[in-house]
């Protein structure tokens, strides 16, 4: 895996997090978005 690939994966993960929180109409995105960075670093 290269850095560009991980950057793209983290963007997709962030989009999914925001979509799920929006669909649920509830939630706090801070922790999840931070984890996206950690998991794709």
mmCIF entry with sequence, helices, sheets and N, C-alpha, C, O atoms, coordinates in Angstrom:
data_MODEL
# 
_entry.id   MODEL 
# 
_entity.id                         1 
_entity.type                       polymer 
_entity.pdbx_number_of_molecules   1 
# 
_entity_poly.entity_id                      1 
_entity_poly.type                           'polypeptide(L)' 
_entity_poly.nstd_linkage                   no 
_entity_poly.nstd_monomer                   no 
_entity_poly.pdbx_seq_one_letter_code       
;(UNK)(UNK)(UNK)(UNK)(UNK)(UNK)(UNK)(UNK)(UNK)(UNK)(UNK)(UNK)(UNK)(UNK)(UNK)(UNK)
(UNK)(UNK)(UNK)(UNK)(UNK)(UNK)(UNK)(UNK)(UNK)(UNK)(UNK)(UNK)(UNK)(UNK)(UNK)(UNK)
(UNK)(UNK)(UNK)(UNK)(UNK)(UNK)(UNK)(UNK)(UNK)
;
_entity_poly.pdbx_seq_one_letter_code_can   XXXXXXXXXXXXXXXXXXXXXXXXXXXXXXXXXXXXXXXXX 
_entity_poly.pdbx_strand_id                 A 
# 
loop_
_entity_poly_seq.entity_id 
_entity_poly_seq.num 
_entity_poly_seq.mon_id 
_entity_poly_seq.hetero 
1 1  UNK n 
1 2  UNK n 
1 3  UNK n 
1 4  UNK n 
1 5  UNK n 
1 6  UNK n 
1 7  UNK n 
1 8  UNK n 
1 9  UNK n 
1 10 UNK n 
1 11 UNK n 
1 12 UNK n 
1 13 UNK n 
1 14 UNK n 
1 15 UNK n 
1 16 UNK n 
1 17 UNK n 
1 18 UNK n 
1 19 UNK n 
1 20 UNK n 
1 21 UNK n 
1 22 UNK n 
1 23 UNK n 
1 24 UNK n 
1 25 UNK n 
1 26 UNK n 
1 27 UNK n 
1 28 UNK n 
1 29 UNK n 
1 30 UNK n 
1 31 UNK n 
1 32 UNK n 
1 33 UNK n 
1 34 UNK n 
1 35 UNK n 
1 36 UNK n 
1 37 UNK n 
1 38 UNK n 
1 39 UNK n 
1 40 UNK n 
1 41 UNK n 
# 
_struct_asym.id          A 
_struct_asym.entity_id   1 
# 
loop_
_struct_conf.conf_type_id 
_struct_conf.id 
_struct_conf.pdbx_PDB_helix_id 
_struct_conf.beg_label_comp_id 
_struct_conf.beg_label_asym_id 
_struct_conf.beg_label_seq_id 
_struct_conf.pdbx_beg_PDB_ins_code 
_struct_conf.end_label_comp_id 
_struct_conf.end_label_asym_id 
_struct_conf.end_label_seq_id 
_struct_conf.pdbx_end_PDB_ins_code 
_struct_conf.beg_auth_comp_id 
_struct_conf.beg_auth_asym_id 
_struct_conf.beg_auth_seq_id 
_struct_conf.end_auth_comp_id 
_struct_conf.end_auth_asym_id 
_struct_conf.end_auth_seq_id 
_struct_conf.pdbx_PDB_helix_class 
_struct_conf.details 
_struct_conf.pdbx_PDB_helix_length 
HELX_P HELX_P1 AA1 UNK A 3  ? UNK A 24 ? UNK A 3  UNK A 24 1 ? 22 
HELX_P HELX_P2 AA2 UNK A 29 ? UNK A 39 ? UNK A 29 UNK A 39 1 ? 11 
# 
_struct_conf_type.id          HELX_P 
_struct_conf_type.criteria    ? 
_struct_conf_type.reference   ? 
# 
loop_
_atom_site.group_PDB 
_atom_site.id 
_atom_site.type_symbol 
_atom_site.label_atom_id 
_atom_site.label_alt_id 
_atom_site.label_comp_id 
_atom_site.label_asym_id 
_atom_site.label_entity_id 
_atom_site.label_seq_id 
_atom_site.pdbx_PDB_ins_code 
_atom_site.Cartn_x 
_atom_site.Cartn_y 
_atom_site.Cartn_z 
_atom_site.occupancy 
_atom_site.B_iso_or_equiv 
_atom_site.pdbx_formal_charge 
_atom_site.auth_seq_id 
_atom_site.auth_comp_id 
_atom_site.auth_asym_id 
_atom_site.auth_atom_id 
_atom_site.pdbx_PDB_model_num 
ATOM 1   N N  . UNK A 1 1  ? 0.842   -1.188 0.000  1.00 0.00 ? 1  UNK A N  1 
ATOM 2   C CA . UNK A 1 1  ? 0.000   0.000  0.000  1.00 0.00 ? 1  UNK A CA 1 
ATOM 3   C C  . UNK A 1 1  ? 0.880   1.242  0.000  1.00 0.00 ? 1  UNK A C  1 
ATOM 4   O O  . UNK A 1 1  ? 1.867   1.333  0.729  1.00 0.00 ? 1  UNK A O  1 
ATOM 5   N N  . UNK A 1 2  ? 0.495   2.180  -0.829 1.00 0.00 ? 2  UNK A N  1 
ATOM 6   C CA . UNK A 1 2  ? 1.251   3.422  -0.840 1.00 0.00 ? 2  UNK A CA 1 
ATOM 7   C C  . UNK A 1 2  ? 0.438   4.549  -0.202 1.00 0.00 ? 2  UNK A C  1 
ATOM 8   O O  . UNK A 1 2  ? -0.740  4.387  0.117  1.00 0.00 ? 2  UNK A O  1 
ATOM 9   N N  . UNK A 1 3  ? 1.081   5.657  -0.031 1.00 0.00 ? 3  UNK A N  1 
ATOM 10  C CA . UNK A 1 3  ? 0.460   6.778  0.680  1.00 0.00 ? 3  UNK A CA 1 
ATOM 11  C C  . UNK A 1 3  ? -0.780  7.303  -0.043 1.00 0.00 ? 3  UNK A C  1 
ATOM 12  O O  . UNK A 1 3  ? -1.787  7.603  0.600  1.00 0.00 ? 3  UNK A O  1 
ATOM 13  N N  . UNK A 1 4  ? -0.718  7.418  -1.370 1.00 0.00 ? 4  UNK A N  1 
ATOM 14  C CA . UNK A 1 4  ? -1.866  7.926  -2.127 1.00 0.00 ? 4  UNK A CA 1 
ATOM 15  C C  . UNK A 1 4  ? -3.083  7.024  -1.972 1.00 0.00 ? 4  UNK A C  1 
ATOM 16  O O  . UNK A 1 4  ? -4.210  7.506  -1.855 1.00 0.00 ? 4  UNK A O  1 
ATOM 17  N N  . UNK A 1 5  ? -2.855  5.724  -1.972 1.00 0.00 ? 5  UNK A N  1 
ATOM 18  C CA . UNK A 1 5  ? -3.953  4.773  -1.787 1.00 0.00 ? 5  UNK A CA 1 
ATOM 19  C C  . UNK A 1 5  ? -4.594  4.962  -0.414 1.00 0.00 ? 5  UNK A C  1 
ATOM 20  O O  . UNK A 1 5  ? -5.819  4.988  -0.299 1.00 0.00 ? 5  UNK A O  1 
ATOM 21  N N  . UNK A 1 6  ? -3.779  5.094  0.618  1.00 0.00 ? 6  UNK A N  1 
ATOM 22  C CA . UNK A 1 6  ? -4.301  5.273  1.971  1.00 0.00 ? 6  UNK A CA 1 
ATOM 23  C C  . UNK A 1 6  ? -5.067  6.585  2.117  1.00 0.00 ? 6  UNK A C  1 
ATOM 24  O O  . UNK A 1 6  ? -6.061  6.646  2.841  1.00 0.00 ? 6  UNK A O  1 
ATOM 25  N N  . UNK A 1 7  ? -4.615  7.618  1.444  1.00 0.00 ? 7  UNK A N  1 
ATOM 26  C CA . UNK A 1 7  ? -5.328  8.895  1.474  1.00 0.00 ? 7  UNK A CA 1 
ATOM 27  C C  . UNK A 1 7  ? -6.712  8.738  0.861  1.00 0.00 ? 7  UNK A C  1 
ATOM 28  O O  . UNK A 1 7  ? -7.693  9.246  1.404  1.00 0.00 ? 7  UNK A O  1 
ATOM 29  N N  . UNK A 1 8  ? -6.797  8.038  -0.264 1.00 0.00 ? 8  UNK A N  1 
ATOM 30  C CA . UNK A 1 8  ? -8.097  7.812  -0.905 1.00 0.00 ? 8  UNK A CA 1 
ATOM 31  C C  . UNK A 1 8  ? -9.015  6.961  -0.035 1.00 0.00 ? 8  UNK A C  1 
ATOM 32  O O  . UNK A 1 8  ? -10.213 7.227  0.055  1.00 0.00 ? 8  UNK A O  1 
ATOM 33  N N  . UNK A 1 9  ? -8.455  5.939  0.603  1.00 0.00 ? 9  UNK A N  1 
ATOM 34  C CA . UNK A 1 9  ? -9.255  5.091  1.492  1.00 0.00 ? 9  UNK A CA 1 
ATOM 35  C C  . UNK A 1 9  ? -9.790  5.916  2.656  1.00 0.00 ? 9  UNK A C  1 
ATOM 36  O O  . UNK A 1 9  ? -10.957 5.782  3.024  1.00 0.00 ? 9  UNK A O  1 
ATOM 37  N N  . UNK A 1 10 ? -8.953  6.764  3.235  1.00 0.00 ? 10 UNK A N  1 
ATOM 38  C CA . UNK A 1 10 ? -9.408  7.563  4.377  1.00 0.00 ? 10 UNK A CA 1 
ATOM 39  C C  . UNK A 1 10 ? -10.504 8.541  3.961  1.00 0.00 ? 10 UNK A C  1 
ATOM 40  O O  . UNK A 1 10 ? -11.417 8.805  4.743  1.00 0.00 ? 10 UNK A O  1 
ATOM 41  N N  . UNK A 1 11 ? -10.432 9.082  2.748  1.00 0.00 ? 11 UNK A N  1 
ATOM 42  C CA . UNK A 1 11 ? -11.494 9.971  2.263  1.00 0.00 ? 11 UNK A CA 1 
ATOM 43  C C  . UNK A 1 11 ? -12.814 9.217  2.139  1.00 0.00 ? 11 UNK A C  1 
ATOM 44  O O  . UNK A 1 11 ? -13.863 9.726  2.534  1.00 0.00 ? 11 UNK A O  1 
ATOM 45  N N  . UNK A 1 12 ? -12.762 8.009  1.592  1.00 0.00 ? 12 UNK A N  1 
ATOM 46  C CA . UNK A 1 12 ? -13.979 7.199  1.452  1.00 0.00 ? 12 UNK A CA 1 
ATOM 47  C C  . UNK A 1 12 ? -14.562 6.840  2.818  1.00 0.00 ? 12 UNK A C  1 
ATOM 48  O O  . UNK A 1 12 ? -15.777 6.873  3.010  1.00 0.00 ? 12 UNK A O  1 
ATOM 49  N N  . UNK A 1 13 ? -13.691 6.498  3.760  1.00 0.00 ? 13 UNK A N  1 
ATOM 50  C CA . UNK A 1 13 ? -14.148 6.157  5.109  1.00 0.00 ? 13 UNK A CA 1 
ATOM 51  C C  . UNK A 1 13 ? -14.829 7.365  5.742  1.00 0.00 ? 13 UNK A C  1 
ATOM 52  O O  . UNK A 1 13 ? -15.887 7.228  6.355  1.00 0.00 ? 13 UNK A O  1 
ATOM 53  N N  . UNK A 1 14 ? -14.234 8.541  5.598  1.00 0.00 ? 14 UNK A N  1 
ATOM 54  C CA . UNK A 1 14 ? -14.832 9.759  6.158  1.00 0.00 ? 14 UNK A CA 1 
ATOM 55  C C  . UNK A 1 14 ? -16.204 10.038 5.548  1.00 0.00 ? 14 UNK A C  1 
ATOM 56  O O  . UNK A 1 14 ? -17.145 10.388 6.260  1.00 0.00 ? 14 UNK A O  1 
ATOM 57  N N  . UNK A 1 15 ? -16.314 9.881  4.222  1.00 0.00 ? 15 UNK A N  1 
ATOM 58  C CA . UNK A 1 15 ? -17.610 10.079 3.564  1.00 0.00 ? 15 UNK A CA 1 
ATOM 59  C C  . UNK A 1 15 ? -18.652 9.123  4.133  1.00 0.00 ? 15 UNK A C  1 
ATOM 60  O O  . UNK A 1 15 ? -19.781 9.522  4.415  1.00 0.00 ? 15 UNK A O  1 
ATOM 61  N N  . UNK A 1 16 ? -18.269 7.864  4.299  1.00 0.00 ? 16 UNK A N  1 
ATOM 62  C CA . UNK A 1 16 ? -19.201 6.873  4.842  1.00 0.00 ? 16 UNK A CA 1 
ATOM 63  C C  . UNK A 1 16 ? -19.620 7.219  6.269  1.00 0.00 ? 16 UNK A C  1 
ATOM 64  O O  . UNK A 1 16 ? -20.787 7.066  6.630  1.00 0.00 ? 16 UNK A O  1 
ATOM 65  N N  . UNK A 1 17 ? -18.681 7.680  7.070  1.00 0.00 ? 17 UNK A N  1 
ATOM 66  C CA . UNK A 1 17 ? -18.992 8.062  8.454  1.00 0.00 ? 17 UNK A CA 1 
ATOM 67  C C  . UNK A 1 17 ? -20.021 9.186  8.469  1.00 0.00 ? 17 UNK A C  1 
ATOM 68  O O  . UNK A 1 17 ? -21.014 9.117  9.192  1.00 0.00 ? 17 UNK A O  1 
ATOM 69  N N  . UNK A 1 18 ? -19.781 10.218 7.670  1.00 0.00 ? 18 UNK A N  1 
ATOM 70  C CA . UNK A 1 18 ? -20.702 11.356 7.623  1.00 0.00 ? 18 UNK A CA 1 
ATOM 71  C C  . UNK A 1 18 ? -22.073 10.916 7.124  1.00 0.00 ? 18 UNK A C  1 
ATOM 72  O O  . UNK A 1 18 ? -23.095 11.329 7.673  1.00 0.00 ? 18 UNK A O  1 
ATOM 73  N N  . UNK A 1 19 ? -22.104 10.082 6.088  1.00 0.00 ? 19 UNK A N  1 
ATOM 74  C CA . UNK A 1 19 ? -23.389 9.598  5.562  1.00 0.00 ? 19 UNK A CA 1 
ATOM 75  C C  . UNK A 1 19 ? -24.154 8.783  6.600  1.00 0.00 ? 19 UNK A C  1 
ATOM 76  O O  . UNK A 1 19 ? -25.368 8.937  6.730  1.00 0.00 ? 19 UNK A O  1 
ATOM 77  N N  . UNK A 1 20 ? -23.465 7.921  7.337  1.00 0.00 ? 20 UNK A N  1 
ATOM 78  C CA . UNK A 1 20 ? -24.136 7.099  8.345  1.00 0.00 ? 20 UNK A CA 1 
ATOM 79  C C  . UNK A 1 20 ? -24.689 7.950  9.485  1.00 0.00 ? 20 UNK A C  1 
ATOM 80  O O  . UNK A 1 20 ? -25.810 7.727  9.943  1.00 0.00 ? 20 UNK A O  1 
ATOM 81  N N  . UNK A 1 21 ? -23.904 8.922  9.940  1.00 0.00 ? 21 UNK A N  1 
ATOM 82  C CA . UNK A 1 21 ? -24.367 9.791  11.021 1.00 0.00 ? 21 UNK A CA 1 
ATOM 83  C C  . UNK A 1 21 ? -25.552 10.632 10.549 1.00 0.00 ? 21 UNK A C  1 
ATOM 84  O O  . UNK A 1 21 ? -26.511 10.838 11.292 1.00 0.00 ? 21 UNK A O  1 
ATOM 85  N N  . UNK A 1 22 ? -25.477 11.110 9.322  1.00 0.00 ? 22 UNK A N  1 
ATOM 86  C CA . UNK A 1 22 ? -26.587 11.894 8.775  1.00 0.00 ? 22 UNK A CA 1 
ATOM 87  C C  . UNK A 1 22 ? -27.842 11.033 8.634  1.00 0.00 ? 22 UNK A C  1 
ATOM 88  O O  . UNK A 1 22 ? -28.937 11.479 8.974  1.00 0.00 ? 22 UNK A O  1 
ATOM 89  N N  . UNK A 1 23 ? -27.694 9.817  8.142  1.00 0.00 ? 23 UNK A N  1 
ATOM 90  C CA . UNK A 1 23 ? -28.846 8.916  7.981  1.00 0.00 ? 23 UNK A CA 1 
ATOM 91  C C  . UNK A 1 23 ? -29.503 8.589  9.315  1.00 0.00 ? 23 UNK A C  1 
ATOM 92  O O  . UNK A 1 23 ? -30.726 8.492  9.411  1.00 0.00 ? 23 UNK A O  1 
ATOM 93  N N  . UNK A 1 24 ? -28.678 8.423  10.339 1.00 0.00 ? 24 UNK A N  1 
ATOM 94  C CA . UNK A 1 24 ? -29.197 8.102  11.668 1.00 0.00 ? 24 UNK A CA 1 
ATOM 95  C C  . UNK A 1 24 ? -29.796 9.330  12.355 1.00 0.00 ? 24 UNK A C  1 
ATOM 96  O O  . UNK A 1 24 ? -30.541 9.207  13.327 1.00 0.00 ? 24 UNK A O  1 
ATOM 97  N N  . UNK A 1 25 ? -29.463 10.511 11.841 1.00 0.00 ? 25 UNK A N  1 
ATOM 98  C CA . UNK A 1 25 ? -29.887 11.779 12.449 1.00 0.00 ? 25 UNK A CA 1 
ATOM 99  C C  . UNK A 1 25 ? -29.468 11.867 13.917 1.00 0.00 ? 25 UNK A C  1 
ATOM 100 O O  . UNK A 1 25 ? -30.140 12.475 14.750 1.00 0.00 ? 25 UNK A O  1 
ATOM 101 N N  . UNK A 1 26 ? -28.335 11.237 14.194 1.00 0.00 ? 26 UNK A N  1 
ATOM 102 C CA . UNK A 1 26 ? -27.821 11.217 15.554 1.00 0.00 ? 26 UNK A CA 1 
ATOM 103 C C  . UNK A 1 26 ? -26.363 10.796 15.505 1.00 0.00 ? 26 UNK A C  1 
ATOM 104 O O  . UNK A 1 26 ? -25.940 10.075 14.602 1.00 0.00 ? 26 UNK A O  1 
ATOM 105 N N  . UNK A 1 27 ? -25.612 11.250 16.474 1.00 0.00 ? 27 UNK A N  1 
ATOM 106 C CA . UNK A 1 27 ? -24.241 10.788 16.577 1.00 0.00 ? 27 UNK A CA 1 
ATOM 107 C C  . UNK A 1 27 ? -23.246 11.921 16.705 1.00 0.00 ? 27 UNK A C  1 
ATOM 108 O O  . UNK A 1 27 ? -23.557 13.089 16.470 1.00 0.00 ? 27 UNK A O  1 
ATOM 109 N N  . UNK A 1 28 ? -22.054 11.544 17.081 1.00 0.00 ? 28 UNK A N  1 
ATOM 110 C CA . UNK A 1 28 ? -20.956 12.487 17.246 1.00 0.00 ? 28 UNK A CA 1 
ATOM 111 C C  . UNK A 1 28 ? -19.809 12.010 16.364 1.00 0.00 ? 28 UNK A C  1 
ATOM 112 O O  . UNK A 1 28 ? -19.238 10.953 16.634 1.00 0.00 ? 28 UNK A O  1 
ATOM 113 N N  . UNK A 1 29 ? -19.456 12.752 15.321 1.00 0.00 ? 29 UNK A N  1 
ATOM 114 C CA . UNK A 1 29 ? -18.478 12.268 14.348 1.00 0.00 ? 29 UNK A CA 1 
ATOM 115 C C  . UNK A 1 29 ? -17.015 12.365 14.772 1.00 0.00 ? 29 UNK A C  1 
ATOM 116 O O  . UNK A 1 29 ? -16.153 11.769 14.126 1.00 0.00 ? 29 UNK A O  1 
ATOM 117 N N  . UNK A 1 30 ? -16.721 13.089 15.824 1.00 0.00 ? 30 UNK A N  1 
ATOM 118 C CA . UNK A 1 30 ? -15.324 13.349 16.183 1.00 0.00 ? 30 UNK A CA 1 
ATOM 119 C C  . UNK A 1 30 ? -14.464 12.118 16.336 1.00 0.00 ? 30 UNK A C  1 
ATOM 120 O O  . UNK A 1 30 ? -13.418 12.005 15.697 1.00 0.00 ? 30 UNK A O  1 
ATOM 121 N N  . UNK A 1 31 ? -14.891 11.197 17.173 1.00 0.00 ? 31 UNK A N  1 
ATOM 122 C CA . UNK A 1 31 ? -14.098 9.993  17.417 1.00 0.00 ? 31 UNK A CA 1 
ATOM 123 C C  . UNK A 1 31 ? -13.953 9.131  16.186 1.00 0.00 ? 31 UNK A C  1 
ATOM 124 O O  . UNK A 1 31 ? -12.873 8.609  15.909 1.00 0.00 ? 31 UNK A O  1 
ATOM 125 N N  . UNK A 1 32 ? -15.034 8.979  15.449 1.00 0.00 ? 32 UNK A N  1 
ATOM 126 C CA . UNK A 1 32 ? -15.002 8.146  14.247 1.00 0.00 ? 32 UNK A CA 1 
ATOM 127 C C  . UNK A 1 32 ? -14.076 8.731  13.189 1.00 0.00 ? 32 UNK A C  1 
ATOM 128 O O  . UNK A 1 32 ? -13.312 8.003  12.556 1.00 0.00 ? 32 UNK A O  1 
ATOM 129 N N  . UNK A 1 33 ? -14.145 10.034 12.999 1.00 0.00 ? 33 UNK A N  1 
ATOM 130 C CA . UNK A 1 33 ? -13.280 10.660 12.003 1.00 0.00 ? 33 UNK A CA 1 
ATOM 131 C C  . UNK A 1 33 ? -11.811 10.567 12.413 1.00 0.00 ? 33 UNK A C  1 
ATOM 132 O O  . UNK A 1 33 ? -10.943 10.406 11.556 1.00 0.00 ? 33 UNK A O  1 
ATOM 133 N N  . UNK A 1 34 ? -11.526 10.665 13.691 1.00 0.00 ? 34 UNK A N  1 
ATOM 134 C CA . UNK A 1 34 ? -10.154 10.510 14.172 1.00 0.00 ? 34 UNK A CA 1 
ATOM 135 C C  . UNK A 1 34 ? -9.655  9.095  13.931 1.00 0.00 ? 34 UNK A C  1 
ATOM 136 O O  . UNK A 1 34 ? -8.504  8.891  13.544 1.00 0.00 ? 34 UNK A O  1 
ATOM 137 N N  . UNK A 1 35 ? -10.518 8.125  14.159 1.00 0.00 ? 35 UNK A N  1 
ATOM 138 C CA . UNK A 1 35 ? -10.138 6.726  13.930 1.00 0.00 ? 35 UNK A CA 1 
ATOM 139 C C  . UNK A 1 35 ? -9.844  6.474  12.459 1.00 0.00 ? 35 UNK A C  1 
ATOM 140 O O  . UNK A 1 35 ? -8.977  5.663  12.135 1.00 0.00 ? 35 UNK A O  1 
ATOM 141 N N  . UNK A 1 36 ? -10.550 7.151  11.568 1.00 0.00 ? 36 UNK A N  1 
ATOM 142 C CA . UNK A 1 36 ? -10.290 6.996  10.133 1.00 0.00 ? 36 UNK A CA 1 
ATOM 143 C C  . UNK A 1 36 ? -8.853  7.401  9.822  1.00 0.00 ? 36 UNK A C  1 
ATOM 144 O O  . UNK A 1 36 ? -8.179  6.749  9.024  1.00 0.00 ? 36 UNK A O  1 
ATOM 145 N N  . UNK A 1 37 ? -8.390  8.466  10.444 1.00 0.00 ? 37 UNK A N  1 
ATOM 146 C CA . UNK A 1 37 ? -7.002  8.889  10.246 1.00 0.00 ? 37 UNK A CA 1 
ATOM 147 C C  . UNK A 1 37 ? -6.025  7.869  10.811 1.00 0.00 ? 37 UNK A C  1 
ATOM 148 O O  . UNK A 1 37 ? -5.021  7.543  10.176 1.00 0.00 ? 37 UNK A O  1 
ATOM 149 N N  . UNK A 1 38 ? -6.315  7.374  11.983 1.00 0.00 ? 38 UNK A N  1 
ATOM 150 C CA . UNK A 1 38 ? -5.416  6.417  12.635 1.00 0.00 ? 38 UNK A CA 1 
ATOM 151 C C  . UNK A 1 38 ? -5.320  5.125  11.832 1.00 0.00 ? 38 UNK A C  1 
ATOM 152 O O  . UNK A 1 38 ? -4.229  4.592  11.635 1.00 0.00 ? 38 UNK A O  1 
ATOM 153 N N  . UNK A 1 39 ? -6.460  4.624  11.372 1.00 0.00 ? 39 UNK A N  1 
ATOM 154 C CA . UNK A 1 39 ? -6.482  3.337  10.671 1.00 0.00 ? 39 UNK A CA 1 
ATOM 155 C C  . UNK A 1 39 ? -5.836  3.403  9.293  1.00 0.00 ? 39 UNK A C  1 
ATOM 156 O O  . UNK A 1 39 ? -5.413  2.372  8.769  1.00 0.00 ? 39 UNK A O  1 
ATOM 157 N N  . UNK A 1 40 ? -5.751  4.572  8.700  1.00 0.00 ? 40 UNK A N  1 
ATOM 158 C CA . UNK A 1 40 ? -5.172  4.685  7.359  1.00 0.00 ? 40 UNK A CA 1 
ATOM 159 C C  . UNK A 1 40 ? -3.846  5.440  7.365  1.00 0.00 ? 40 UNK A C  1 
ATOM 160 O O  . UNK A 1 40 ? -3.394  5.906  6.320  1.00 0.00 ? 40 UNK A O  1 
ATOM 161 N N  . UNK A 1 41 ? -3.233  5.560  8.516  1.00 0.00 ? 41 UNK A N  1 
ATOM 162 C CA . UNK A 1 41 ? -1.956  6.267  8.611  1.00 0.00 ? 41 UNK A CA 1 
ATOM 163 C C  . UNK A 1 41 ? -0.821  5.341  8.261  1.00 0.00 ? 41 UNK A C  1 
ATOM 164 O O  . UNK A 1 41 ? 0.339   5.751  8.282  1.00 0.00 ? 41 UNK A O  1 
# 
